[in-house]
Amino acid sequence: MGMAWEIVDHTIDHHDLTTLGADLLRQEVAVSRQRLRKLLHVPVALFFSPPGACNDTVTAAVKALCFLGATTRQVGFASRAAPFEFKRIRVDGGEALAAFADRLKA
């Protein structure tokens, strides 16, 4: 059985997207996605805004580019009911497997 992995778009220059004008915002999101697709030959369906900052303008730009969802820095479990506000469980390394498994039981 093969391993599954997914590439998530994370912009070109890691700007706070909430501070950008419409043209630069679109470029940061769209061009980085195009580069990932060309380099890795895989779909790029999800987005993560560095440094996790997001607002309605950023969400609208991501939706307009036909992403399926976006990840936030909020800790928790993703919900299909809010695909552009996915929460996440951070993996930092160095944590025992049992401790990580306990965090997933919440």
Order of alpha helices (4+ residues) and beta strands (2+ residues): beta-alpha-beta-alpha-beta-beta-alpha
